[in-house]
Amino acid sequence: MKKCPMLILLLGIAFCAALGEAAINRTVGPQPIIIMPKGVSRSALDLMGAEQRREAASQNKVVTDPNLKILADILLEKEKIWQLNDNYKQVSIQGQALATREQARALLERYNWKLPVDATPSDMVELYYEEASSENIKWDIAFCQALLETGFFTFGGTVVPEQNNFCGLGTTSATVRGAYFLTPRYGVRAHIQHLLAYCSADKPRTEIIDPRYYLVYNQKKRDGFFSRWYQLNGKWATGSDYSEKILNLHKQMLATIAVYPKQ
């Protein structure tokens, strides 16, 4: 077969360009690989409603090491319904957290990366880490409770983002919005203080800003404190499977692969 010199030249130029681009990419260091639902871009997701966006984004996996892309593909193919551990009813409210901050951030960003509050996903994780850890509350599970209560910080229910109320504090009906807090940090702090009122005779280390703290604390001091998440069923919220939903999210968090580049 007679070869065309011009075609060979063009192929050679294209090959060199590809090599050059690959070399440039190697020099800038590892970049995050964001695996999106097939055929859906971020701009398209932005046009969806909150519920649709969470459903579509639930398939996202964020991997920063290119060598892990194959593993991420496997995870996408084998998505499953998570099962709670047999001893989930014994999981305590206080104690040492199991998840990393990277895992918590990645779980949130799978469903929502644009928060309608004055904080980024990373900021929210740090706030829960700091506020809960100072009171010996398991920050990772408290964060999962906030994800459940706010719909991954998309809100859309009775509570609005401007309230900085991440746990339904004071929201006693569909027409009662509940408590308002000046900043996200105060909202997180009030959430942690409310958990502490349920589970500990010790007062918060910070000034009490939870408006319902003493209402719960005095009752628990009289009737007995709750030490386990399972005991919040039908108490914090009306649902009989409230803690199961929180711990289900926590198990997903623990199974999340999250590696972020160092800044």
N, C-alpha and C positions, 0 to 999 in steps of 0.2 A: 504494500500500500504506500502511495506517495504521500509524504508528510508535508504539510503546509508550513513554511518557515514562520509566517506571521502568527499562526495558531500556536506554534511552539513557543514563540516569543511572549505572547499574551499569557499562556499558561505559566511560563516561568516567572513573569512579573507578579501574577496573582499568588503563586506559591511563596515568593519572597515576601510579599506584603503580609501574607498570613503568618509567616515565621516572625516577621518584625513585630506584628501585633501581639503575638504570643510572648515574645521576649519582653515587650513593654509591660504586659500584664504581670509577668513574673517579677518585675522590678518593683512594683508598687505594693507587694505583699498580698496576703490572702484577703479576698473580698467576700463579704457574706453572700451565700447562695440562698436566695429565697425561692422556694419551690411553691408555686401558686397552683390553684385548681386549674386543670387543663382549659386553656382558651380564655382564661379570665385574667385581666390585668388589674393593677391597683386603681387605675382611673375608672375602670368599669365597676369595681367594687365600691368606689366612692359614691356611685349613683344609686346603689341599692339601699333599701331600708335597713334599719339596725338588725332586725331578725334575719333578713336574707344575708346580710354581710357576715353575721356571726356563723351562719350555716356554711357559707362558702369558705370563710376564713378558717373554719375548724379543720380544714384539710391542709392548711399551711404547715410547713416545717421550715425552720430557719437553721441553716447549717453554715458555718463559716470556713470549715476545712473542706476543700474540694474533694479530698479523699473519702469524705463521709457521705457524698452524694448518693452512692449506691445504697448505703444503709438507709438513707432518708427515703429513697424510692421504695425500699422494702416496707418501711413503716407506713407509707401511703397506701400500699396495696393491702396491708394486713391490719387496717384500722379495725378496732373491735370495741365492743361495749365493755367498759372496765368493771371489774368485780371487786367488791370490798373484801378486806381480809376478815377472817372468821372472828377475830378479836376486836373488830372496829368499835364495838360498844364500850370498850375499855380505854379508848384513846383519851388521854387527859387534855384539859384545856391549858394547863400550865406545864412548863418543862422545856426541853431542848427541841428546837425545830429540826426537821430532817431535810427539807429542800434547800437548795441554794437560791440566792437572789437571781441568778441567771435563769434558773428554771422557772421561777415565778414570773419574771419579766417575759420570757418566751411564751408561757401559757397565756398571759394577757394579750400579747401581740398577735397570737394566732387568731384571736377573735376581734380585737380592736386595737389599732395602733394610733388612733386620733382621739384623744380623750377630750371631752367637753369641759374639763376643769383646768385650773391653772397648774397643771403638772403633767409630766410625761409618764409613760409606763414605768420607766426606770425610777423616776421621782417617787411614784406611788409605792413601789416596792421598798425603796429606801425608807420612806416614812413608816411603813408597817414594821420593817426590820428594827428601826430605832425605837419607836414608841412601844411596841409589844415586848421587845427584848428587855427593856428597862423595867418592865413589870412582871417578867418571867412568864409571859403569855407566849404560846407557840405562834410566832408571827406568820409562819407559812400557812397555817390553817385559818388564822384570823383573816389573812389576805384572801383565802378562798371563800370565806364567808362574805367578804365585801364583793367579790366577783359574782357570787350568787345573788346578793341583795340588789346590786346595781345593774345586773345583766352585762357584766364585763365593762362596767363604767359607760354603758350607753344610756342608762336610765330608761326613760320611756314610760315609767309608771307614775305613781303619785309624787314621788320625790323628784325634784329637778336638780340639774348639776350645780346651780348657784347655791344650793344649800350646803354643799360639801358634807353631806350626810350619807355615809357609805354603808350604813347598817340598818336603815329603816328606823332610826332612833326617834321615838315619839310619833311615828306614823301608825296611828291606831285604826285608820279606816281609809277608804278610797278618796275621801274628801278632806282628810287631815294630812297635810304635808309633813308635819313633824318639825324637828329641830333644824336650826340654821347655824352654821359655823363660818367664821370669818375667812379661814384659809383651809386648804386641804390638810395641813398638819393638825389643826385643831379638830377637824372632822375625824381624822384617824385617832387622835388622842382620846376623844370622847368615846369612840368605838371600843378602844382597848379598856378604858375605864369602866364601861358598861359590862364588858366581859369579866373584869376583875370583881365587880359588884356581885356577880353571880357565883364566882368560884373561890373567893378569898376573903378572910376576915381582915387582911392587911389593907390599909388605905393606899390610894395611889401616891406615887412619889411626887407627882406634879399636882398643881392646883386643879381641883375638881371642876371640870367644865361640862361634864355629862349632866344634863338637867334632870335625868331620872335615876341618877346614881343612888341616892339615899332611899328612894322608893324601893329599889331592888335590894340594896344592901341590908336595910333594916328587916325586910321580909326574910331574906336568907339567913341573917344572923339569928332570927327567931326560929325558923323552920329547918335550917340546915343548908349549907352551901353545896353547889353542884361542882364536882371535880372533873366530870367527863362531858364531852361534846354531845353524847347521846342524850344526856339529861335535858338538853335544850329543846328537844322535840316537844311541840305543843306549848312551849313556854316563851321562847324568844319569838317564835312565829307559830302560827296555828297548825302548820303541816305536821303530820305524824312521821314524816320521813325527812324532816329538815336537816338533821345532822348527816343523814345518808347522802344527801345532795352535796353538802359541803365536803365530806370525806371522799366522795367520788371525784370531785374536782382535785382534791389533794393527791389522790392516787395518780391522776393524769399528770399533775405537776411533777411528781416524783419520777414518772416515766418519760418526761420530756428531755430530749437531748438539746442542750443549749450551750453554745460556745460563741462568745462575743470577742471581737478583736480588742486588744488593749488600746486605750486611747493614748 
